[in-house]
Amino acid sequence: MTSLDLMSGGADYSSDGSLTAVGGGGHGFVGAFTICTGGYCQSSGTVTSVSLISGGYDYTSAPTIAFTSASGTNGTGAFVVPTTNSWSASGYEFEHEEMLNLLSGPDWTPTGIPMGK
């Protein structure tokens, strides 16, 4: 995974904690989250930030990200969308989309027949 987007901070998390990946077929993901506490929070115990420590490897689909408070008391409703560094086109997986430029010049078509010639 290359990034995490915090979509919802949820509520009632008792402490900062760790993120784990569930599913997706890969290994090695490590993440963390921070909650808001104190007078400046709209809602105490809301997840305010997530950190990607290690993106892991071999994920074939985006996993679900689970939140675990260090204190052991988990809140509810926090939601993260992970982004992976591979994507597919017509069923083929590409780990480095910048390499697709080799296939997508201005005269290239999916059939291999040059356009406009």
KOLDREN-511730 format. One line per 10 residues: their letters; for each residue x, y, z negated of N, C-alpha, C, O. Coordinates in Angstrom, 2 decimals, padded with zeros to 5 digits. Atoms other than C-alpha are relative to their C-alpha. Layout:
N
a	X/Y/Z/X/Y/Z/X/Y/Z/X/Y/Z | ... .
This chain:
117
mtsldlmsgg	000.84/-001.17/000.00/000.00/000.00/000.00/000.89/001.23/000.00/001.98/001.24/-000.57 | -000.81/-001.21/-000.10/001.22/003.46/000.74/-000.56/001.17/-000.80/000.17/002.12/-001.09 | 000.57/-001.08/000.79/-001.20/005.67/-001.20/-001.27/-000.46/-000.69/-001.87/-001.48/-000.33 | 001.24/000.25/000.73/-004.11/005.74/-003.63/-000.79/001.30/-000.03/-000.24/002.35/-000.36 | 000.87/-001.17/000.06/-007.04/008.15/-003.38/-001.02/-000.21/-001.10/-001.82/-001.15/-001.04 | 000.94/000.07/001.10/-008.97/008.74/-006.60/-001.33/000.58/000.46/-001.43/001.78/000.71 | 001.30/-000.42/-000.49/-012.62/008.90/-005.55/-000.94/000.38/-001.15/-001.79/001.26/-000.99 | 000.83/-000.28/001.16/-014.25/008.89/-009.01/000.82/-000.23/-001.26/001.51/-001.24/-001.37 | -000.75/000.11/001.25/-012.76/009.48/-012.46/-000.67/-000.83/-001.07/-000.07/-001.13/-002.10 | 000.70/000.81/000.98/-015.39/007.46/-014.28/-000.18/000.73/-001.32/-000.18/001.96/-001.37 .
adyssdgslt	000.20/-000.59/001.32/-015.91/008.01/-018.02/000.36/-001.01/-001.08/000.36/-002.22/-000.86 | -000.19/000.79/001.22/-015.07/006.74/-021.49/001.26/-000.86/-000.05/001.30/-001.84/-000.79 | -001.28/000.70/000.14/-011.50/005.52/-020.90/000.68/000.54/-001.25/000.70/001.75/-001.47 | -000.53/-000.43/001.29/-009.73/005.61/-024.26/001.46/000.42/000.04/001.93/001.12/-000.86 | -001.41/-000.37/-000.11/-006.13/006.00/-023.06/000.46/-000.15/001.44/-000.23/-000.73/002.27 | -000.62/000.24/-001.29/-003.85/006.17/-020.04/000.22/-001.49/000.14/000.17/-002.23/-000.85 | -000.18/001.44/-000.15/-003.21/002.78/-018.53/000.59/-000.40/001.33/001.21/000.40/002.03 | -000.60/000.58/-001.20/-002.22/000.54/-015.67/-001.07/-000.35/001.02/-002.24/-000.55/000.70 | 000.85/000.40/-001.12/-003.69/-000.27/-012.28/000.51/-001.34/000.52/001.72/-001.55/000.61 | -000.37/001.28/-000.61/-003.71/-003.77/-010.82/-000.83/-000.21/001.26/-001.94/000.30/001.37 .
avgggghgfv	000.68/000.32/-001.25/-004.66/-005.03/-007.37/-000.65/-001.36/-000.13/-000.02/-002.33/-000.56 | 000.74/001.26/000.03/-007.33/-007.72/-007.15/-000.42/-000.33/001.43/-001.15/000.44/002.05 | 000.32/000.38/-001.37/-007.60/-009.56/-003.84/000.96/000.62/000.99/001.97/001.21/000.61 | -000.80/-000.58/-001.07/-006.15/-008.49/-000.52/001.15/-000.85/000.47/001.77/-000.55/001.49 | -001.01/000.94/-000.45/-003.67/-011.37/-000.34/001.44/000.37/-000.28/002.33/-000.44/000.01 | -001.39/-000.41/000.20/-000.55/-009.43/-001.35/000.48/-000.19/-001.42/-000.20/-000.77/-002.26 | -000.66/000.14/001.29/001.80/-009.25/-004.30/000.79/001.26/-000.30/001.15/002.02/000.60 | -000.96/-001.01/000.41/003.83/-006.76/-006.30/-000.51/001.41/-000.18/000.29/002.31/-000.44 | 000.53/-001.35/000.21/001.48/-003.76/-006.58/000.13/000.39/-001.47/-000.17/-000.42/-002.35 | -000.05/-000.55/001.35/002.10/-001.59/-009.66/-000.48/001.45/000.07/-000.01/002.23/000.89 .
gaftictggy	000.51/-001.36/000.03/000.16/001.55/-010.49/-000.34/000.41/-001.43/-000.37/-000.42/-002.33 | 000.34/-000.53/001.32/-000.78/003.77/-013.43/-001.05/001.09/000.16/-001.21/001.67/001.23 | 000.95/-001.09/-000.02/-003.50/006.22/-014.34/000.11/000.82/-001.29/000.58/000.34/-002.32 | -000.01/-000.95/001.11/-003.82/009.24/-016.64/-001.43/000.49/-000.21/-002.16/000.74/000.75 | 001.34/-000.53/000.30/-006.98/010.39/-018.42/000.10/001.41/-000.53/001.16/001.87/-000.94 | 000.09/-001.34/000.56/-008.09/013.82/-019.50/-000.51/-000.10/-001.43/-001.52/-000.74/-001.70 | 000.44/-000.08/001.39/-008.33/014.45/-023.22/000.13/001.44/-000.46/000.96/002.18/000.06 | -000.12/-001.36/000.54/-008.88/017.64/-025.16/-001.05/000.94/000.55/-001.98/000.53/001.24 | 000.99/-001.02/-000.28/-010.75/020.87/-024.67/-000.15/000.42/001.45/-001.15/001.05/001.80 | 000.07/-000.45/-001.38/-010.02/021.42/-020.98/-000.68/-000.99/000.93/-000.74/-000.77/002.14 .
cqssgtvtsv	000.63/001.05/-000.80/-011.85/018.29/-019.80/-001.49/000.26/000.17/-002.16/000.70/-000.77 | 001.46/-000.02/-000.19/-015.30/018.31/-018.27/-000.62/-001.15/-000.78/-001.70/-001.02/-001.34 | 000.47/001.18/000.71/-015.68/014.85/-019.77/001.23/-000.73/-000.53/002.05/-001.19/000.26 | -001.15/000.68/000.58/-013.16/013.32/-022.19/-000.01/-001.46/000.40/-001.05/-002.11/000.44 | -000.11/001.39/-000.41/-011.88/009.95/-021.07/-000.18/-000.24/001.48/-000.36/-001.37/001.92 | 000.11/000.10/-001.45/-012.14/010.69/-017.36/001.39/-000.16/000.61/002.33/000.53/000.21 | -001.28/000.17/-000.70/-009.33/009.46/-015.09/000.21/001.22/000.88/-000.63/001.55/001.71 | -000.29/-001.22/-000.75/-007.69/012.56/-013.65/001.07/-000.19/001.07/001.16/000.60/002.01 | -001.02/000.23/-001.01/-004.77/011.10/-011.72/000.39/-001.47/000.03/000.29/-002.18/-000.97 | -000.52/001.35/-000.18/-003.41/007.85/-010.34/001.38/000.10/000.63/001.65/001.01/001.40 .
slisggydyt	-001.37/000.01/-000.53/000.20/006.99/-009.52/000.30/-001.35/000.62/000.00/-002.40/000.04 | -000.47/001.21/-000.67/001.55/004.46/-007.07/001.46/-000.20/-000.37/002.31/000.60/000.03 | -001.37/000.28/000.42/004.68/002.94/-008.62/000.68/-000.92/001.00/001.81/-000.68/001.41 | -000.48/000.91/-001.03/005.14/000.05/-006.19/-001.19/-000.43/000.85/-002.20/-000.90/000.32 | 001.10/000.33/-000.91/002.98/-000.55/-003.13/-000.19/-001.49/000.23/-001.20/-001.90/000.80 | 000.11/001.43/-000.22/003.64/-004.28/-003.11/000.28/-000.38/001.45/000.81/000.42/002.22 | -000.28/000.49/-001.35/003.83/-006.38/000.05/-001.00/-001.09/000.38/-001.67/-001.67/-000.48 | 000.81/001.07/-000.59/001.92/-008.81/002.31/-001.50/000.15/-000.21/-002.21/-000.85/-000.19 | 001.45/-000.17/000.11/-001.54/-007.28/001.81/-000.60/-000.09/001.40/-000.18/000.63/002.31 | 000.66/000.16/-001.29/-003.78/-008.41/004.67/-001.30/000.79/000.06/-001.86/000.98/001.14 .
saptiaftsa	001.16/-000.88/000.07/-006.72/-006.29/003.51/000.15/000.84/-001.27/000.93/000.52/-002.16 | -000.08/-000.90/001.16/-007.26/-003.50/001.03/-000.57/-000.71/-001.23/-001.70/-001.18/-001.20 | 000.50/000.64/001.22/-007.56/-004.92/-002.50/-000.90/000.96/-000.80/-000.94/002.16/-000.52 | 000.72/-000.81/000.97/-009.87/-003.70/-005.25/001.01/000.38/-001.08/001.82/-000.45/-001.50 | -000.92/-000.46/001.03/-007.99/-001.62/-007.82/-000.72/000.00/-001.34/-001.76/000.64/-001.50 | 000.58/000.10/001.34/-008.72/-002.45/-011.48/000.75/000.91/-000.96/001.97/001.04/-000.88 | -000.54/-000.91/001.01/-008.18/-000.01/-014.37/000.03/-000.70/-001.35/-000.97/-001.29/-001.77 | -000.11/000.58/001.34/-006.88/-001.24/-017.76/000.66/001.02/-000.91/001.83/001.36/-000.72 | -000.55/-000.95/000.97/-006.42/001.22/-020.63/001.02/-000.68/-000.89/000.86/-001.84/-001.26 | -001.05/000.56/000.88/-003.30/000.70/-022.74/-000.57/-000.38/-001.37/-000.07/-001.30/-002.01 .
sgtngtgafv	000.60/000.29/001.31/-005.50/000.74/-025.86/-000.90/-001.23/000.03/-001.29/-001.75/-001.01 | 000.86/001.16/-000.13/-007.58/-002.11/-024.50/-001.48/000.33/000.12/-002.28/-000.56/000.39 | 001.40/-000.40/-000.13/-010.84/-000.12/-024.44/-000.17/000.69/001.35/000.25/001.83/001.53 | 000.15/-000.53/-001.35/-011.80/000.40/-020.82/-001.31/000.76/000.15/-002.33/000.42/-000.45 | 001.20/-000.73/-000.35/-014.26/002.93/-019.53/-000.67/-000.64/001.20/-000.43/-001.81/001.51 | 000.70/000.51/-001.17/-016.46/002.55/-016.49/-000.02/001.05/001.10/000.10/002.24/000.84 | 000.27/-000.89/-001.13/-016.89/004.02/-013.04/001.17/000.59/000.73/000.97/001.25/001.75 | -001.14/-000.53/-000.76/-013.35/004.96/-012.03/000.17/-000.83/001.26/000.01/-002.05/001.25 | -000.08/000.68/-001.29/-012.78/004.13/-008.38/001.12/000.60/000.84/001.22/001.81/001.00 | -001.13/-000.39/-000.83/-009.67/004.25/-006.19/-000.10/-000.70/001.35/-000.47/-001.87/001.42 .
vpttnswsas	-000.10/000.61/-001.33/-009.34/003.66/-002.44/001.47/-000.09/000.37/002.14/000.94/000.51 | -001.41/000.15/-000.40/-005.95/002.19/-001.49/000.14/000.11/001.52/-000.77/-000.24/002.26 | -000.33/-000.05/-001.41/-004.32/002.83/001.88/001.19/-000.91/000.23/002.17/-000.86/-000.51 | -001.12/000.89/-000.32/-002.10/000.20/003.45/000.78/000.57/001.17/000.27/001.40/001.92 | -000.84/-000.51/-001.09/000.76/000.83/005.88/-000.12/-000.83/001.26/000.62/-000.60/002.22 | 000.24/000.74/-001.24/-000.50/-001.70/008.40/-001.43/000.25/000.45/-002.31/000.49/-000.38 | 001.33/-000.16/-000.54/-003.48/-001.35/010.67/-000.11/-000.87/001.22/000.91/-001.32/001.75 | 000.15/000.92/-001.13/-004.92/-003.39/013.46/-000.69/000.68/001.16/-001.47/001.62/000.99 | 000.65/-000.43/-001.22/-005.96/-002.76/017.02/-000.22/-001.25/000.84/000.74/-001.95/001.18 | 000.33/001.18/-000.78/-007.74/-005.48/018.96/000.51/-001.28/-000.64/000.91/-002.21/000.06 .
gyefeheeml	-000.40/001.21/000.69/-006.83/-008.03/016.31/001.48/-000.17/-000.23/001.90/-001.17/-000.81 | -001.44/000.09/000.21/-003.08/-007.35/016.31/000.38/000.90/-001.16/-000.10/002.03/-001.25 | -000.44/-000.79/001.15/-001.40/-006.13/013.13/001.27/000.77/000.37/002.18/000.22/000.98 | -001.16/-000.83/-000.22/001.08/-003.26/013.34/000.49/000.51/-001.34/-000.25/001.18/-002.05 | -000.56/-000.51/001.24/003.36/-002.54/010.41/000.54/001.41/000.16/000.60/002.17/-000.80 | -000.59/-001.31/-000.25/004.88/000.54/012.04/-000.73/000.63/001.18/-000.36/000.42/002.34 | 000.81/-000.55/-001.06/002.30/002.50/013.97/000.77/000.95/000.92/000.34/001.19/002.05 | -000.78/-000.87/-000.87/005.00/004.85/015.30/000.54/-000.75/001.21/000.85/-000.15/002.24 | -000.46/000.82/-001.13/006.10/001.95/017.51/-001.06/-000.12/001.09/-000.75/-000.51/002.21 | 001.05/000.08/-000.99/002.74/002.08/019.27/000.22/000.96/001.16/-000.33/000.76/002.24 .
nllsgpdwtp	-000.31/-000.94/-001.08/004.06/005.02/021.30/000.63/-000.71/001.20/000.53/-000.22/002.32 | -000.57/000.76/-001.11/005.90/002.43/023.38/-001.08/-000.55/000.91/-000.83/-000.82/002.08 | 001.10/000.59/-000.76/002.52/001.12/024.51/-001.02/001.01/000.49/-001.89/000.66/001.28 | 001.11/-000.92/-000.26/000.49/004.28/024.81/000.40/001.26/000.73/-000.02/002.36/000.35 | -000.34/-001.16/-000.81/002.02/006.58/027.38/-001.21/000.52/000.74/-002.25/-000.14/000.73 | 001.16/-000.61/-000.64/-000.27/008.86/029.40/-000.56/-000.82/001.16/-001.73/-000.64/001.51 | 000.48/000.78/-001.15/-000.52/006.37/032.33/-000.34/-001.43/-000.37/-000.57/-002.26/000.51 | 000.24/001.38/000.42/-001.14/003.25/030.25/-001.47/-000.24/-000.28/-002.14/000.63/-000.84 | 001.37/000.39/000.32/-004.50/001.46/030.02/000.04/-001.37/-000.64/001.03/-002.09/-000.50 | 000.02/001.33/000.62/-005.53/-001.63/028.05/000.11/-001.14/001.01/000.55/-002.24/000.65 .
tgipmgk	-000.08/001.05/-001.00/-005.71/-003.59/031.31/001.40/-000.11/000.60/001.70/-001.08/001.29 | -001.35/000.00/-000.55/-002.11/-002.72/032.19/000.08/000.62/001.38/001.17/000.71/001.95 | 000.01/-000.62/-001.32/-003.16/-001.04/035.44/000.20/001.50/-000.19/-000.58/002.13/-000.90 | -000.26/-001.43/000.18/-001.68/002.47/035.67/-001.21/000.84/000.45/-001.88/000.53/001.43 | 001.10/-000.89/-000.32/-004.23/005.26/035.68/000.43/001.01/001.08/001.57/001.47/001.08 | -000.22/-001.07/-000.97/-004.49/007.66/038.62/001.06/-000.27/001.03/001.60/000.67/001.60 | -001.03/000.28/-000.99/-002.07/005.86/040.91/-000.55/-000.87/001.09/000.17/-001.23/002.02 .
